Amino acid sequence: MKLRVRVQKRTAPLEVQGAEPTLGELRAQLRRGLLPAWGYSSDTEFSITLNRKDALTEDQKTLASYGIVSGDLICLLLEEADGQPNLPPPPSTPPSLENGHEPSTLIPNESQANSPKEEGQNEQSDNQNAQVEVQKSDERAGSSLEFPSGLVPEDVDLEEGTGSYPSEPMLCSEAADGEIPHSLEMLYLSAECTSATDALIVLVHLLMMETGYVPQGTEAKAVSMPEKWRGNGIYKLQYTHPLCEEGSAGLTCVPLGDLVAINATLKINKEIKGVKRIQLLPASFVCFQDPEKVAGVYKDLQKLSRLFKDQLVYSLLAAARQALNLPDVFGLVVLPLELKLRIFRLLDVRSLISLSAVCRDLYTASNDQLLWRFMYLRDFRDPIARPRDTDWKELFLGTMISVCVRYVNFVAPVVLTLPAPG
């Protein structure tokens, strides 16, 4: 698993060994490899976080159980001593080492040497060359600078803003043309796709996982396709979801000429409760002319993400929670009343009345008197001061009927005076 580790303003790649590495193994590898490579003591206390706030503490858990996949960014928070932050040493420290090989550079570049950010750096400039020679001699002797940590060397400066960094983890809905999420690249490479349909199913699998679905099977991992996902011209995938633990969802994908029909089956306690269907055209989202260049295989990821999730995934999850008698967790219904009213204000009266017929919750929200007051003043611009107990919906509908009647009374005489055709 390849990760990126950030300590204060420094970032470097790190390859974590093992098929299912745990948080404790990552912590030990950081302590004996990355921290000494950056000049910190191996006894330095630190916390591992994903958001710079919440520390991950259960070392026995695997990284996958925390939702960490290859390509993710890990942030380390160093413990403070005596109220002062544990600052990094001057940039003369070697940036990265790999298995005892000599680093690409041990001398800071000119921009680093003149940077005002490193306090007291000018005072230590006289002995930098001596430090470098000592470090190089230790390298040749195979001293403690030889780390079995799997730390990958990086040929760019580690100070933030002075080099090029890998892209941050992204969703398919965020991918622009020519870009794909790192997770999609890993899945594609592990799947050994031989056709555009294979590549499309890999993308569909990633979209399911982006919405929280967990693939089933003992061999299912976040960076590889589930076991037996492809066979005899039909693709089958099984999932569960943390919000519907008593149910499962299965995808059966069948190529039909130029199309791929995807049937999503919802099972509650082994009983089929519903089926959702969608048809996709692989040529619209996959270009399989050069399958070796993964970034060029996929296109219009944002469009497919929106289409697939809106028409199948979210409705499948909603149907599962409804079958389990659980409340909705997404959609217009679960929005706070204040947000609903802000949305309703953007509608015309016909759309608002149609929306009120969808369900009881929307009917109640659409009958809010403040909403109808806004609609009335917006559409009729009535300057008359109304009492507080005014039924604004009734006033709106009554005024609208009155306007329609006046319009008919005005138009009808004009129509009757027109000469008959022919």
C-alpha positions in Angstrom: 0.0 0.0 0.0 1.4 3.3 -1.1 0.6 6.3 1.1 1.6 10.0 1.4 2.7 11.2 4.8 2.7 14.9 5.8 4.5 16.2 8.8 3.9 19.9 9.3 4.9 21.3 5.8 6.7 18.3 4.5 5.2 15.5 2.4 6.8 12.2 1.2 5.6 8.9 -0.2 5.7 5.8 1.9 5.1 2.2 0.9 3.6 0.2 3.7 4.5 -3.5 3.6 2.1 -6.4 4.0 -1.2 -7.4 2.4 -3.4 -6.0 5.2 -1.2 -3.7 7.2 -2.4 -2.5 10.6 -2.2 1.0 12.2 0.4 -0.3 14.6 2.6 -1.6 11.7 2.3 1.8 10.0 3.2 3.6 13.3 6.3 1.4 13.8 7.4 2.0 10.2 7.0 5.7 10.6 8.9 5.7 13.9 11.9 3.7 12.5 12.0 5.1 9.0 10.5 8.5 8.2 11.0 10.4 11.4 14.7 9.6 11.6 15.1 10.4 7.9 13.7 13.9 8.6 15.9 14.4 11.7 13.4 13.6 14.4 14.2 11.2 17.2 12.6 7.7 16.9 11.2 8.4 20.4 9.2 11.4 19.2 5.5 11.1 20.1 3.1 11.6 17.3 -0.5 11.0 16.4 -1.7 9.6 13.0 -4.7 11.5 11.6 -6.7 11.8 8.3 -8.0 15.3 8.9 -5.4 16.9 11.2 -7.8 16.6 14.1 -9.0 13.2 15.1 -6.3 10.8 16.0 -6.4 7.1 15.0 -5.7 5.1 18.2 -6.6 1.4 17.7 -3.3 0.0 16.5 -4.6 -3.5 16.1 -7.1 -2.4 13.4 -6.2 -2.6 9.7 -5.7 0.5 7.7 -8.6 -0.7 5.4 -11.0 -0.7 8.4 -10.3 3.0 8.8 -11.1 3.5 5.1 -7.5 4.1 4.2 -6.6 3.0 0.7 -3.5 3.3 -1.5 -2.9 6.9 -2.4 -4.4 8.5 0.7 -2.7 11.3 2.6 -1.8 10.7 6.2 -1.1 13.6 8.5 1.1 13.3 11.6 0.6 15.6 14.6 3.8 15.8 16.7 3.5 16.1 20.5 4.4 19.5 22.0 7.1 19.8 24.7 7.0 22.6 27.3 4.3 24.3 25.3 6.5 24.6 22.2 5.8 22.7 19.0 8.3 20.0 18.1 9.8 21.9 15.1 11.7 20.1 12.4 15.5 20.5 12.1 17.2 22.6 9.4 16.6 21.4 5.8 20.2 20.0 5.7 18.6 16.7 7.0 18.3 14.1 4.2 14.8 14.3 2.7 14.4 10.6 2.1 16.3 7.3 2.2 15.5 3.9 0.8 17.1 0.7 2.0 20.4 2.3 2.7 20.9 3.9 -0.7 22.5 7.3 -0.8 19.9 10.1 -1.0 19.7 12.2 -4.2 20.7 15.3 -2.3 21.7 16.1 1.2 22.5 19.8 0.7 19.5 22.3 0.7 18.9 24.2 -2.4 19.4 28.0 -2.6 15.7 28.8 -1.9 15.8 26.7 1.2 19.0 28.2 2.5 17.7 31.8 2.1 14.2 31.0 3.5 13.3 33.0 6.6 11.1 30.2 7.8 13.9 28.1 9.3 14.8 29.9 12.4 18.5 30.0 13.2 19.5 28.5 9.9 22.2 31.1 9.1 24.0 30.2 12.3 24.2 26.6 11.3 25.4 27.2 7.7 29.1 26.8 8.7 28.7 23.2 9.8 26.3 21.9 7.1 29.1 20.5 5.0 30.5 18.7 8.0 27.1 17.2 8.7 26.8 16.1 5.1 30.2 14.3 5.1 29.3 12.5 8.4 26.0 11.4 6.9 27.7 10.1 3.7 30.4 8.2 5.7 27.7 6.6 7.8 25.9 5.6 4.6 29.0 3.8 3.3 29.5 2.1 6.7 25.9 0.9 6.8 25.1 2.8 10.0 21.7 3.6 11.5 20.8 5.6 8.4 19.9 2.3 6.7 16.2 1.9 7.1 14.2 -1.2 6.1 11.0 1.0 6.1 10.2 1.0 2.4 10.3 4.8 2.3 10.2 5.8 -1.4 12.6 8.5 -2.4 11.2 11.7 -3.8 13.1 13.9 -6.3 11.3 17.1 -5.4 11.7 19.5 -2.5 9.6 18.6 0.5 8.8 22.1 1.6 5.2 22.9 0.7 4.8 24.9 -2.4 8.3 24.2 -3.8 7.6 21.1 -5.8 5.0 19.0 -7.6 2.9 16.6 -5.5 0.6 13.7 -6.4 -3.0 14.7 -6.7 -5.2 14.6 -3.6 -7.6 11.6 -3.5 -10.6 12.4 -5.6 -14.1 11.0 -6.4 -15.2 10.3 -9.9 -17.6 13.2 -9.7 -14.5 15.5 -9.2 -12.4 14.1 -12.1 -11.8 16.4 -15.0 -11.0 15.3 -18.5 -7.7 13.5 -18.6 -7.8 12.8 -14.8 -8.9 9.7 -13.0 -9.0 8.8 -9.3 -6.0 6.8 -8.1 -8.4 4.2 -6.7 -9.9 3.7 -10.2 -6.4 3.2 -11.6 -5.6 0.6 -9.0 -8.8 -1.3 -9.7 -8.3 -1.2 -13.4 -4.8 -2.6 -13.2 -5.8 -5.3 -10.8 -8.7 -6.3 -13.0 -6.6 -6.9 -16.2 -9.4 -5.6 -18.4 -9.6 -7.0 -21.9 -12.6 -5.1 -23.2 -14.5 -1.8 -22.8 -17.2 -3.7 -20.9 -14.7 -4.9 -18.4 -13.4 -1.4 -17.9 -17.0 -0.1 -17.4 -17.8 -2.7 -14.8 -14.7 -1.7 -12.9 -15.9 1.9 -12.9 -19.4 0.8 -11.8 -17.8 -1.1 -8.9 -15.9 2.0 -7.8 -19.0 4.1 -7.9 -20.8 1.6 -5.6 -17.9 1.9 -3.1 -17.9 5.7 -3.3 -21.5 5.7 -2.0 -20.6 3.4 1.0 -21.3 0.0 -0.4 -18.9 -2.7 0.8 -18.0 -5.5 -1.6 -18.7 -9.1 -0.4 -16.3 -12.0 -0.6 -13.2 -13.1 1.4 -10.9 -11.8 -1.4 -12.7 -8.4 -1.8 -10.4 -5.5 -1.2 -10.5 -1.8 -1.8 -7.7 -1.9 -4.4 -8.8 -5.0 -6.3 -12.0 -6.4 -7.8 -14.0 -9.0 -5.8 -13.4 -12.7 -6.4 -15.3 -14.2 -9.4 -16.7 -10.9 -10.5 -16.4 -11.8 -14.2 -17.5 -15.1 -15.8 -19.3 -16.6 -18.8 -20.0 -13.1 -20.3 -21.9 -12.0 -17.2 -20.6 -9.8 -14.4 -21.9 -10.3 -10.8 -21.1 -8.1 -7.8 -22.4 -8.4 -4.2 -22.5 -5.6 -1.6 -23.7 -4.7 1.8 -24.1 -1.2 3.2 -23.5 0.1 6.8 -26.8 1.9 6.8 -28.7 -1.3 5.9 -26.8 -4.1 7.6 -29.7 -6.6 7.4 -29.9 -6.3 3.6 -27.7 -6.8 0.6 -27.5 -5.6 -2.9 -26.4 -7.5 -6.0 -25.5 -6.2 -9.4 -25.9 -8.4 -12.5 -24.4 -6.8 -15.5 -25.2 -8.3 -18.9 -23.8 -7.1 -22.2 -26.5 -6.6 -24.9 -24.8 -5.6 -28.1 -23.5 -2.1 -27.7 -25.3 -1.7 -24.3 -24.7 -3.1 -20.9 -27.9 -3.8 -18.8 -27.3 -3.5 -15.1 -29.9 -5.1 -12.8 -29.6 -4.2 -9.1 -31.4 -6.7 -6.8 -32.3 -5.8 -3.2 -32.4 -8.7 -0.7 -33.7 -8.4 2.8 -33.2 -11.6 4.9 -32.6 -13.5 1.7 -35.9 -12.3 0.2 -35.9 -10.3 -2.9 -37.6 -6.9 -2.2 -37.0 -5.0 -5.4 -35.0 -4.7 -8.6 -33.6 -1.5 -10.2 -32.4 -1.3 -13.8 -30.2 0.9 -15.8 -28.6 0.6 -19.3 -25.2 2.1 -20.1 -23.4 2.5 -23.3 -19.7 1.6 -22.7 -18.5 3.7 -25.7 -19.9 6.8 -24.0 -17.5 6.5 -21.0 -14.7 4.1 -22.1 -12.2 4.5 -24.9 -10.3 1.2 -25.2 -8.0 2.1 -28.1 -4.9 2.2 -25.8 -5.7 0.1 -22.7 -2.2 0.5 -21.3 -2.7 4.2 -20.6 -5.3 4.1 -17.8 -5.9 7.9 -17.8 -7.0 7.8 -21.4 -9.3 4.8 -21.0 -12.1 6.7 -19.1 -14.0 9.8 -20.1 -17.0 11.8 -18.8 -16.6 10.4 -15.3 -18.6 13.3 -13.8 -21.5 12.5 -16.0 -21.6 8.8 -15.3 -21.2 9.4 -11.6 -24.2 11.6 -11.5 -26.3 9.4 -13.8 -25.4 6.1 -12.1 -25.8 7.3 -8.5 -29.0 9.3 -9.1 -30.8 6.6 -11.1 -29.7 3.5 -9.4 -27.5 3.7 -6.3 -29.4 6.2 -4.2 -32.8 4.8 -5.0 -31.5 1.3 -4.2 -30.3 2.5 -0.8 -33.6 4.3 -0.1 -35.6 1.2 -1.1 -33.5 -0.9 1.3 -34.1 1.5 4.3 -37.8 1.7 3.4 -38.0 -2.1 3.4 -36.3 -2.2 6.8 -38.7 0.5 8.2 -35.7 2.8 8.7 -35.9 6.6 8.2 -34.5 8.2 5.1 -30.9 9.5 5.4 -30.7 11.6 2.2 -32.7 13.5 -0.3 -35.1 16.4 -0.1 -37.2 14.8 2.6 -34.5 14.8 5.2 -33.4 18.4 4.7 -34.2 20.9 7.5 -37.4 22.8 7.0 -35.5 26.1 6.6 -33.6 24.6 3.6 -36.8 23.1 2.1 -38.5 26.5 2.2 -35.5 28.2 0.5 -35.8 25.6 -2.3 -39.5 25.9 -2.5 -39.2 29.7 -3.0 -37.5 29.1 -6.3 -40.5 27.2 -7.7 -43.6 28.4 -9.5 -46.9 27.7 -8.0 -47.7 24.7 -10.3 -44.4 23.0 -9.4 -45.0 23.7 -5.7 -48.5 22.1 -5.7 -47.2 19.1 -7.6 -44.4 18.7 -5.1 -46.9 18.8 -2.2 -48.5 15.6 -3.6 -45.3 13.5 -3.3 -45.6 12.6 0.4 -46.9 13.8 3.7 -43.7 15.4 4.8 -43.5 17.6 1.6 -47.2 18.4 1.8 -46.7 19.7 5.3 -43.7 21.8 4.4 -45.3 23.2 1.2 -48.2 24.5 3.3 -46.1 26.8 5.4 -47.7 30.2 5.6 -44.5 32.2 5.4 -43.8 30.4 2.1 -47.1 31.3 0.7 -46.8 34.9 1.9 -43.5 35.1 0.0 -45.1 33.6 -3.1 -48.1 36.0 -2.9 -45.9 39.1 -2.6 -43.6 37.9 -5.3 -46.3 37.2 -7.9 -48.9 39.9 -7.1 -46.9 42.7 -5.4 -49.8 43.6 -3.2 -49.0 46.8 -1.2 -52.0 46.3 1.2 -51.1 45.5 4.8 -52.6 42.2 5.8 -53.5 41.0 9.3 -51.3 38.4 11.0 -53.9 35.6 10.8 -54.1 35.8 7.0 -54.3 32.5 5.2 -51.7 33.3 2.6 -52.2 30.2 0.6 -56.0 30.8 0.3 -55.3 34.4 -0.5 -52.9 33.4 -3.2 -55.2 30.9 -4.9 -58.2 33.2 -4.6 -56.2 36.1 -6.2 -55.0 33.8 -8.9 -58.5 32.7 -9.7 -59.7 36.3 -9.7 -57.0 37.3 -12.2 -57.8 34.4 -14.5 -61.5 35.3 -14.4 -60.7 39.0 -15.3 -58.5 37.8 -18.1 -61.2 35.6 -19.5 -63.8 38.4 -19.3 -61.4 40.7 -21.1 -60.4 38.3 -23.8 -63.8 36.7 -24.5 -65.5 39.8 -26.0 -62.5 40.5 -28.1 -62.6 37.0 -29.5 -66.4 37.2 -30.2 -66.0 40.4 -32.3 -63.4 38.8 -34.6 -64.7 37.9 -38.0 -65.3 34.2 -38.6 -62.7 32.5 -40.7 -63.5 32.1 -44.4 
